[in-house]
Amino acid sequence: MSWLVEAFREDDETPEWEVELRPVAREDLERALSVPDLSVPASYLLCVGQVVVALGLADTTIDPKPDLDPRRLAFYLSEVADEGPAA
């Protein structure tokens, strides 16, 4: 499993951007984001401070930096299944 940080426009819920995090244990992510429990398969609403921490766990350097305007965007963390090898 891997983790994805996504931003959606507040006005129409259209996806704005997404960033996949490097592999990280759920417990380590809970501690880094100060979230008590990420064990339920769901999307978790994040504040800008949590997004900044999460983006520090991204797989690659992010350029350009994503928009972090909380007046315009809502941010979510989701656990996603890793894709298996191509057939």
Biopython code that builds the backbone (N, CA, C, O; Angstrom):
import numpy as np
from Bio.PDB.StructureBuilder import StructureBuilder

atoms = [
    (1, "MET", "N", (0.847, -1.182, 0.000)),
    (1, "MET", "CA", (0.000, 0.000, 0.000)),
    (1, "MET", "C", (0.891, 1.244, 0.000)),
    (1, "MET", "O", (1.997, 1.243, 0.542)),
    (2, "SER", "N", (0.384, 2.279, -0.611)),
    (2, "SER", "CA", (1.083, 3.558, -0.589)),
    (2, "SER", "C", (0.075, 4.642, -0.239)),
    (2, "SER", "O", (-1.122, 4.381, -0.120)),
    (3, "TRP", "N", (0.571, 5.849, -0.077)),
    (3, "TRP", "CA", (-0.256, 6.973, 0.351)),
    (3, "TRP", "C", (-0.231, 8.065, -0.707)),
    (3, "TRP", "O", (0.782, 8.289, -1.369)),
    (4, "LEU", "N", (-1.361, 8.737, -0.851)),
    (4, "LEU", "CA", (-1.537, 9.782, -1.846)),
    (4, "LEU", "C", (-2.103, 11.018, -1.157)),
    (4, "LEU", "O", (-3.091, 10.929, -0.428)),
    (5, "VAL", "N", (-1.479, 12.170, -1.387)),
    (5, "VAL", "CA", (-2.026, 13.449, -0.917)),
    (5, "VAL", "C", (-2.682, 14.098, -2.126)),
    (5, "VAL", "O", (-2.058, 14.240, -3.178)),
    (6, "GLU", "N", (-3.941, 14.492, -1.972)),
    (6, "GLU", "CA", (-4.697, 15.074, -3.065)),
    (6, "GLU", "C", (-5.289, 16.416, -2.653)),
    (6, "GLU", "O", (-5.640, 16.626, -1.492)),
    (7, "ALA", "N", (-5.392, 17.310, -3.614)),
    (7, "ALA", "CA", (-6.043, 18.598, -3.397)),
    (7, "ALA", "C", (-7.223, 18.708, -4.352)),
    (7, "ALA", "O", (-7.101, 18.440, -5.548)),
    (8, "PHE", "N", (-8.357, 19.104, -3.809)),
    (8, "PHE", "CA", (-9.566, 19.286, -4.599)),
    (8, "PHE", "C", (-10.043, 20.723, -4.456)),
    (8, "PHE", "O", (-9.957, 21.312, -3.378)),
    (9, "ARG", "N", (-10.548, 21.282, -5.552)),
    (9, "ARG", "CA", (-11.105, 22.637, -5.498)),
    (9, "ARG", "C", (-12.335, 22.648, -4.600)),
    (9, "ARG", "O", (-13.193, 21.771, -4.695)),
    (10, "GLU", "N", (-12.411, 23.639, -3.738)),
    (10, "GLU", "CA", (-13.548, 23.771, -2.824)),
    (10, "GLU", "C", (-14.838, 24.076, -3.578)),
    (10, "GLU", "O", (-15.911, 23.623, -3.179)),
    (11, "ASP", "N", (-14.741, 24.845, -4.673)),
    (11, "ASP", "CA", (-15.966, 25.300, -5.341)),
    (11, "ASP", "C", (-16.672, 24.208, -6.139)),
    (11, "ASP", "O", (-17.900, 24.217, -6.225)),
    (12, "ASP", "N", (-15.924, 23.261, -6.732)),
    (12, "ASP", "CA", (-16.587, 22.243, -7.545)),
    (12, "ASP", "C", (-16.033, 20.825, -7.325)),
    (12, "ASP", "O", (-16.400, 19.895, -8.044)),
    (13, "GLU", "N", (-15.156, 20.666, -6.337)),
    (13, "GLU", "CA", (-14.578, 19.376, -5.953)),
    (13, "GLU", "C", (-13.777, 18.710, -7.078)),
    (13, "GLU", "O", (-13.591, 17.493, -7.072)),
    (14, "THR", "N", (-13.306, 19.509, -8.039)),
    (14, "THR", "CA", (-12.466, 18.997, -9.107)),
    (14, "THR", "C", (-11.056, 18.758, -8.565)),
    (14, "THR", "O", (-10.533, 19.596, -7.830)),
    (15, "PRO", "N", (-10.429, 17.625, -8.915)),
    (15, "PRO", "CA", (-9.046, 17.410, -8.477)),
    (15, "PRO", "C", (-8.112, 18.483, -9.048)),
    (15, "PRO", "O", (-8.174, 18.804, -10.234)),
    (16, "GLU", "N", (-7.256, 19.026, -8.197)),
    (16, "GLU", "CA", (-6.306, 20.064, -8.609)),
    (16, "GLU", "C", (-4.910, 19.473, -8.794)),
    (16, "GLU", "O", (-4.238, 19.756, -9.786)),
    (17, "TRP", "N", (-4.476, 18.649, -7.833)),
    (17, "TRP", "CA", (-3.177, 17.975, -7.926)),
    (17, "TRP", "C", (-3.169, 16.780, -6.985)),
    (17, "TRP", "O", (-4.009, 16.664, -6.093)),
    (18, "GLU", "N", (-2.195, 15.889, -7.203)),
    (18, "GLU", "CA", (-1.979, 14.760, -6.299)),
    (18, "GLU", "C", (-0.490, 14.434, -6.278)),
    (18, "GLU", "O", (0.222, 14.624, -7.264)),
    (19, "VAL", "N", (-0.042, 13.940, -5.133)),
    (19, "VAL", "CA", (1.361, 13.565, -4.954)),
    (19, "VAL", "C", (1.391, 12.246, -4.198)),
    (19, "VAL", "O", (0.766, 12.106, -3.147)),
    (20, "GLU", "N", (2.125, 11.276, -4.743)),
    (20, "GLU", "CA", (2.293, 9.993, -4.060)),
    (20, "GLU", "C", (3.467, 10.100, -3.092)),
    (20, "GLU", "O", (4.526, 10.622, -3.441)),
    (21, "LEU", "N", (3.269, 9.602, -1.875)),
    (21, "LEU", "CA", (4.324, 9.620, -0.873)),
    (21, "LEU", "C", (5.213, 8.400, -1.061)),
    (21, "LEU", "O", (4.787, 7.388, -1.619)),
    (22, "ARG", "N", (6.451, 8.504, -0.589)),
    (22, "ARG", "CA", (7.328, 7.335, -0.609)),
    (22, "ARG", "C", (6.762, 6.306, 0.361)),
    (22, "ARG", "O", (5.986, 6.663, 1.248)),
    (23, "PRO", "N", (7.130, 5.048, 0.211)),
    (23, "PRO", "CA", (6.619, 4.038, 1.139)),
    (23, "PRO", "C", (6.946, 4.420, 2.592)),
    (23, "PRO", "O", (8.094, 4.703, 2.935)),
    (24, "VAL", "N", (5.939, 4.420, 3.405)),
    (24, "VAL", "CA", (6.104, 4.765, 4.816)),
    (24, "VAL", "C", (5.101, 3.943, 5.616)),
    (24, "VAL", "O", (3.963, 3.748, 5.188)),
    (25, "ALA", "N", (5.526, 3.469, 6.763)),
    (25, "ALA", "CA", (4.639, 2.687, 7.628)),
    (25, "ALA", "C", (3.505, 3.571, 8.138)),
    (25, "ALA", "O", (3.696, 4.755, 8.417)),
    (26, "ARG", "N", (2.337, 2.979, 8.251)),
    (26, "ARG", "CA", (1.159, 3.720, 8.719)),
    (26, "ARG", "C", (1.430, 4.377, 10.069)),
    (26, "ARG", "O", (1.052, 5.528, 10.287)),
    (27, "GLU", "N", (2.077, 3.654, 10.966)),
    (27, "GLU", "CA", (2.349, 4.188, 12.298)),
    (27, "GLU", "C", (3.274, 5.410, 12.232)),
    (27, "GLU", "O", (3.100, 6.366, 12.988)),
    (28, "ASP", "N", (4.247, 5.373, 11.335)),
    (28, "ASP", "CA", (5.163, 6.505, 11.176)),
    (28, "ASP", "C", (4.428, 7.712, 10.594)),
    (28, "ASP", "O", (4.683, 8.849, 10.993)),
    (29, "LEU", "N", (3.528, 7.468, 9.664)),
    (29, "LEU", "CA", (2.740, 8.555, 9.081)),
    (29, "LEU", "C", (1.792, 9.150, 10.121)),
    (29, "LEU", "O", (1.632, 10.369, 10.186)),
    (30, "GLU", "N", (1.167, 8.306, 10.926)),
    (30, "GLU", "CA", (0.297, 8.793, 12.003)),
    (30, "GLU", "C", (1.078, 9.720, 12.932)),
    (30, "GLU", "O", (0.602, 10.792, 13.305)),
    (31, "ARG", "N", (2.275, 9.291, 13.294)),
    (31, "ARG", "CA", (3.105, 10.091, 14.200)),
    (31, "ARG", "C", (3.525, 11.404, 13.537)),
    (31, "ARG", "O", (3.456, 12.460, 14.167)),
    (32, "ALA", "N", (3.959, 11.351, 12.275)),
    (32, "ALA", "CA", (4.428, 12.556, 11.571)),
    (32, "ALA", "C", (3.313, 13.590, 11.395)),
    (32, "ALA", "O", (3.555, 14.795, 11.472)),
    (33, "LEU", "N", (2.085, 13.103, 11.156)),
    (33, "LEU", "CA", (0.963, 14.015, 10.903)),
    (33, "LEU", "C", (0.131, 14.294, 12.150)),
    (33, "LEU", "O", (-0.832, 15.059, 12.093)),
    (34, "SER", "N", (0.493, 13.683, 13.270)),
    (34, "SER", "CA", (-0.278, 13.817, 14.518)),
    (34, "SER", "C", (-1.733, 13.396, 14.320)),
    (34, "SER", "O", (-2.662, 14.068, 14.770)),
    (35, "VAL", "N", (-1.903, 12.268, 13.636)),
    (35, "VAL", "CA", (-3.232, 11.673, 13.419)),
    (35, "VAL", "C", (-3.255, 10.383, 14.220)),
    (35, "VAL", "O", (-2.389, 9.529, 14.031)),
    (36, "PRO", "N", (-4.236, 10.222, 15.118)),
    (36, "PRO", "CA", (-4.202, 9.064, 16.001)),
    (36, "PRO", "C", (-4.428, 7.712, 15.329)),
    (36, "PRO", "O", (-3.928, 6.699, 15.818)),
    (37, "ASP", "N", (-5.170, 7.670, 14.213)),
    (37, "ASP", "CA", (-5.485, 6.368, 13.629)),
    (37, "ASP", "C", (-5.786, 6.503, 12.143)),
    (37, "ASP", "O", (-6.771, 7.129, 11.752)),
    (38, "LEU", "N", (-4.927, 5.908, 11.319)),
    (38, "LEU", "CA", (-5.143, 5.889, 9.870)),
    (38, "LEU", "C", (-5.461, 4.472, 9.395)),
    (38, "LEU", "O", (-5.241, 4.148, 8.227)),
    (39, "SER", "N", (-5.976, 3.625, 10.289)),
    (39, "SER", "CA", (-6.171, 2.221, 9.949)),
    (39, "SER", "C", (-7.446, 1.944, 9.161)),
    (39, "SER", "O", (-7.551, 0.896, 8.523)),
    (40, "VAL", "N", (-8.405, 2.844, 9.185)),
    (40, "VAL", "CA", (-9.651, 2.649, 8.454)),
    (40, "VAL", "C", (-9.446, 3.097, 7.006)),
    (40, "VAL", "O", (-8.998, 4.220, 6.773)),
    (41, "PRO", "N", (-9.763, 2.244, 6.031)),
    (41, "PRO", "CA", (-9.606, 2.672, 4.625)),
    (41, "PRO", "C", (-10.558, 3.832, 4.320)),
    (41, "PRO", "O", (-11.771, 3.650, 4.215)),
    (42, "ALA", "N", (-9.995, 4.993, 4.185)),
    (42, "ALA", "CA", (-10.798, 6.191, 3.952)),
    (42, "ALA", "C", (-9.886, 7.299, 3.471)),
    (42, "ALA", "O", (-8.670, 7.129, 3.385)),
    (43, "SER", "N", (-10.482, 8.430, 3.162)),
    (43, "SER", "CA", (-9.713, 9.641, 2.887)),
    (43, "SER", "C", (-9.765, 10.490, 4.140)),
    (43, "SER", "O", (-10.815, 10.635, 4.765)),
    (44, "TYR", "N", (-8.628, 11.044, 4.498)),
    (44, "TYR", "CA", (-8.531, 11.840, 5.710)),
    (44, "TYR", "C", (-8.278, 13.287, 5.339)),
    (44, "TYR", "O", (-7.345, 13.590, 4.597)),
    (45, "LEU", "N", (-9.107, 14.178, 5.853)),
    (45, "LEU", "CA", (-8.952, 15.609, 5.616)),
    (45, "LEU", "C", (-7.703, 16.103, 6.350)),
    (45, "LEU", "O", (-7.512, 15.803, 7.529)),
    (46, "LEU", "N", (-6.859, 16.856, 5.654)),
    (46, "LEU", "CA", (-5.632, 17.393, 6.237)),
    (46, "LEU", "C", (-5.666, 18.913, 6.245)),
    (46, "LEU", "O", (-6.297, 19.535, 5.391)),
    (47, "CYS", "N", (-4.979, 19.507, 7.220)),
    (47, "CYS", "CA", (-4.771, 20.953, 7.220)),
    (47, "CYS", "C", (-3.471, 21.244, 6.448)),
    (47, "CYS", "O", (-2.714, 20.326, 6.134)),
    (48, "VAL", "N", (-3.226, 22.500, 6.152)),
    (48, "VAL", "CA", (-2.051, 22.874, 5.363)),
    (48, "VAL", "C", (-0.756, 22.411, 6.035)),
    (48, "VAL", "O", (0.148, 21.921, 5.358)),
    (49, "GLY", "N", (-0.659, 22.561, 7.354)),
    (49, "GLY", "CA", (0.550, 22.128, 8.062)),
    (49, "GLY", "C", (0.812, 20.641, 7.882)),
    (49, "GLY", "O", (1.958, 20.233, 7.694)),
    (50, "GLN", "N", (-0.243, 19.822, 7.937)),
    (50, "GLN", "CA", (-0.089, 18.391, 7.726)),
    (50, "GLN", "C", (0.310, 18.088, 6.275)),
    (50, "GLN", "O", (1.088, 17.167, 6.023)),
    (51, "VAL", "N", (-0.219, 18.857, 5.332)),
    (51, "VAL", "CA", (0.134, 18.659, 3.924)),
    (51, "VAL", "C", (1.617, 18.936, 3.715)),
    (51, "VAL", "O", (2.293, 18.195, 3.001)),
    (52, "VAL", "N", (2.120, 19.987, 4.326)),
    (52, "VAL", "CA", (3.550, 20.317, 4.196)),
    (52, "VAL", "C", (4.405, 19.171, 4.723)),
    (52, "VAL", "O", (5.391, 18.791, 4.090)),
    (53, "VAL", "N", (4.038, 18.620, 5.871)),
    (53, "VAL", "CA", (4.778, 17.481, 6.431)),
    (53, "VAL", "C", (4.670, 16.283, 5.492)),
    (53, "VAL", "O", (5.673, 15.632, 5.202)),
    (54, "ALA", "N", (3.466, 15.991, 5.018)),
    (54, "ALA", "CA", (3.262, 14.849, 4.124)),
    (54, "ALA", "C", (4.056, 15.008, 2.829)),
    (54, "ALA", "O", (4.642, 14.040, 2.345)),
    (55, "LEU", "N", (4.083, 16.206, 2.269)),
    (55, "LEU", "CA", (4.822, 16.424, 1.026)),
    (55, "LEU", "C", (6.317, 16.221, 1.228)),
    (55, "LEU", "O", (7.037, 15.912, 0.278)),
    (56, "GLY", "N", (6.786, 16.393, 2.460)),
    (56, "GLY", "CA", (8.174, 16.089, 2.773)),
    (56, "GLY", "C", (8.473, 14.595, 2.662)),
    (56, "GLY", "O", (9.636, 14.193, 2.614)),
    (57, "LEU", "N", (7.424, 13.775, 2.623)),
    (57, "LEU", "CA", (7.562, 12.324, 2.482)),
    (57, "LEU", "C", (7.288, 11.876, 1.045)),
    (57, "LEU", "O", (7.077, 10.689, 0.796)),
    (58, "ALA", "N", (7.291, 12.803, 0.116)),
    (58, "ALA", "CA", (7.000, 12.460, -1.283)),
    (58, "ALA", "C", (8.138, 11.656, -1.887)),
    (58, "ALA", "O", (9.277, 11.703, -1.422)),
    (59, "ASP", "N", (7.806, 10.926, -2.920)),
    (59, "ASP", "CA", (8.772, 10.074, -3.617)),
    (59, "ASP", "C", (9.847, 10.869, -4.341)),
    (59, "ASP", "O", (10.987, 10.415, -4.443)),
    (60, "THR", "N", (9.504, 12.035, -4.840)),
    (60, "THR", "CA", (10.423, 12.823, -5.652)),
    (60, "THR", "C", (10.360, 14.285, -5.241)),
    (60, "THR", "O", (9.498, 14.687, -4.460)),
    (61, "THR", "N", (11.276, 15.067, -5.772)),
    (61, "THR", "CA", (11.221, 16.507, -5.579)),
    (61, "THR", "C", (10.018, 17.038, -6.350)),
    (61, "THR", "O", (9.803, 16.668, -7.504)),
    (62, "ILE", "N", (9.253, 17.887, -5.725)),
    (62, "ILE", "CA", (8.039, 18.409, -6.339)),
    (62, "ILE", "C", (8.345, 19.791, -6.902)),
    (62, "ILE", "O", (8.634, 20.730, -6.162)),
    (63, "ASP", "N", (8.275, 19.895, -8.220)),
    (63, "ASP", "CA", (8.566, 21.169, -8.882)),
    (63, "ASP", "C", (7.646, 21.299, -10.080)),
    (63, "ASP", "O", (7.696, 20.448, -10.968)),
    (64, "PRO", "N", (6.828, 22.300, -10.147)),
    (64, "PRO", "CA", (6.724, 23.391, -9.196)),
    (64, "PRO", "C", (5.985, 22.959, -7.927)),
    (64, "PRO", "O", (5.296, 21.939, -7.905)),
    (65, "LYS", "N", (6.145, 23.744, -6.898)),
    (65, "LYS", "CA", (5.471, 23.457, -5.640)),
    (65, "LYS", "C", (3.961, 23.552, -5.848)),
    (65, "LYS", "O", (3.491, 24.465, -6.527)),
    (66, "PRO", "N", (3.193, 22.620, -5.271)),
    (66, "PRO", "CA", (1.740, 22.656, -5.450)),
    (66, "PRO", "C", (1.104, 23.808, -4.676)),
    (66, "PRO", "O", (1.634, 24.275, -3.667)),
    (67, "ASP", "N", (-0.034, 24.244, -5.174)),
    (67, "ASP", "CA", (-0.826, 25.294, -4.525)),
    (67, "ASP", "C", (-1.329, 24.766, -3.181)),
    (67, "ASP", "O", (-1.904, 23.679, -3.115)),
    (68, "LEU", "N", (-1.113, 25.534, -2.110)),
    (68, "LEU", "CA", (-1.550, 25.140, -0.768)),
    (68, "LEU", "C", (-2.526, 26.151, -0.178)),
    (68, "LEU", "O", (-2.551, 26.346, 1.037)),
    (69, "ASP", "N", (-3.320, 26.789, -1.014)),
    (69, "ASP", "CA", (-4.270, 27.819, -0.559)),
    (69, "ASP", "C", (-5.513, 27.162, 0.040)),
    (69, "ASP", "O", (-6.333, 26.623, -0.702)),
    (70, "PRO", "N", (-5.670, 27.194, 1.368)),
    (70, "PRO", "CA", (-6.812, 26.528, 1.998)),
    (70, "PRO", "C", (-8.149, 27.222, 1.724)),
    (70, "PRO", "O", (-9.204, 26.640, 1.976)),
    (71, "ARG", "N", (-8.118, 28.449, 1.216)),
    (71, "ARG", "CA", (-9.383, 29.115, 0.864)),
    (71, "ARG", "C", (-9.934, 28.553, -0.436)),
    (71, "ARG", "O", (-11.132, 28.645, -0.704)),
    (72, "ARG", "N", (-9.054, 27.970, -1.242)),
    (72, "ARG", "CA", (-9.425, 27.454, -2.555)),
    (72, "ARG", "C", (-9.476, 25.940, -2.626)),
    (72, "ARG", "O", (-10.207, 25.374, -3.439)),
    (73, "LEU", "N", (-8.693, 25.277, -1.765)),
    (73, "LEU", "CA", (-8.510, 23.836, -1.882)),
    (73, "LEU", "C", (-8.778, 23.108, -0.567)),
    (73, "LEU", "O", (-8.591, 23.656, 0.519)),
    (74, "ALA", "N", (-9.218, 21.870, -0.698)),
    (74, "ALA", "CA", (-9.330, 20.950, 0.436)),
    (74, "ALA", "C", (-8.324, 19.828, 0.183)),
    (74, "ALA", "O", (-8.165, 19.376, -0.951)),
    (75, "PHE", "N", (-7.650, 19.384, 1.235)),
    (75, "PHE", "CA", (-6.556, 18.418, 1.103)),
    (75, "PHE", "C", (-6.919, 17.108, 1.797)),
    (75, "PHE", "O", (-7.478, 17.099, 2.894)),
    (76, "TYR", "N", (-6.587, 16.003, 1.129)),
    (76, "TYR", "CA", (-6.914, 14.678, 1.656)),
    (76, "TYR", "C", (-5.733, 13.736, 1.532)),
    (76, "TYR", "O", (-4.917, 13.839, 0.617)),
    (77, "LEU", "N", (-5.667, 12.819, 2.478)),
    (77, "LEU", "CA", (-4.693, 11.737, 2.453)),
    (77, "LEU", "C", (-5.470, 10.442, 2.255)),
    (77, "LEU", "O", (-6.448, 10.184, 2.957)),
    (78, "SER", "N", (-5.034, 9.630, 1.299)),
    (78, "SER", "CA", (-5.701, 8.355, 1.019)),
    (78, "SER", "C", (-4.651, 7.256, 0.894)),
    (78, "SER", "O", (-3.543, 7.478, 0.405)),
    (79, "GLU", "N", (-5.029, 6.078, 1.344)),
    (79, "GLU", "CA", (-4.184, 4.908, 1.140)),
    (79, "GLU", "C", (-4.639, 4.253, -0.160)),
    (79, "GLU", "O", (-5.834, 4.043, -0.369)),
    (80, "VAL", "N", (-3.692, 3.931, -1.026)),
    (80, "VAL", "CA", (-4.029, 3.324, -2.309)),
    (80, "VAL", "C", (-3.271, 2.018, -2.474)),
    (80, "VAL", "O", (-2.149, 1.866, -1.990)),
    (81, "ALA", "N", (-3.897, 1.089, -3.156)),
    (81, "ALA", "CA", (-3.260, -0.211, -3.405)),
    (81, "ALA", "C", (-2.166, -0.025, -4.441)),
    (81, "ALA", "O", (-2.341, 0.684, -5.432)),
    (82, "ASP", "N", (-1.042, -0.671, -4.197)),
    (82, "ASP", "CA", (0.040, -0.656, -5.167)),
    (82, "ASP", "C", (-0.364, -1.475, -6.372)),
    (82, "ASP", "O", (-1.034, -2.499, -6.241)),
    (83, "GLU", "N", (0.042, -1.027, -7.542)),
    (83, "GLU", "CA", (-0.238, -1.764, -8.758)),
    (83, "GLU", "C", (0.720, -2.945, -8.862)),
    (83, "GLU", "O", (1.907, -2.828, -8.560)),
    (84, "GLY", "N", (0.198, -4.056, -9.284)),
    (84, "GLY", "CA", (1.028, -5.249, -9.458)),
    (84, "GLY", "C", (1.816, -5.149, -10.745)),
    (84, "GLY", "O", (1.667, -4.182, -11.493)),
    (85, "PRO", "N", (2.650, -6.133, -11.012)),
    (85, "PRO", "CA", (3.442, -6.113, -12.244)),
    (85, "PRO", "C", (2.541, -6.217, -13.471)),
    (85, "PRO", "O", (1.481, -6.842, -13.430)),
    (86, "ALA", "N", (2.977, -5.600, -14.551)),
    (86, "ALA", "CA", (2.201, -5.633, -15.795)),
    (86, "ALA", "C", (2.175, -7.053, -16.332)),
    (86, "ALA", "O", (3.153, -7.793, -16.224)),
    (87, "ALA", "N", (1.037, -7.423, -16.915)),
    (87, "ALA", "CA", (0.884, -8.790, -17.437)),
    (87, "ALA", "C", (1.493, -8.917, -18.810)),
    (87, "ALA", "O", (1.459, -9.995, -19.404)),
]
sb = StructureBuilder()
sb.init_structure("model")
sb.init_model(0)
sb.init_chain("A")
sb.init_seg("    ")
for serial, (resi, resn, name, xyz) in enumerate(atoms, 1):
    if name == "N":
        sb.init_residue(resn, " ", resi, " ")
    sb.init_atom(name, np.array(xyz, "f"), 0.0, 1.0, " ", f" {name:<3s}", serial, name[0])
structure = sb.get_structure()
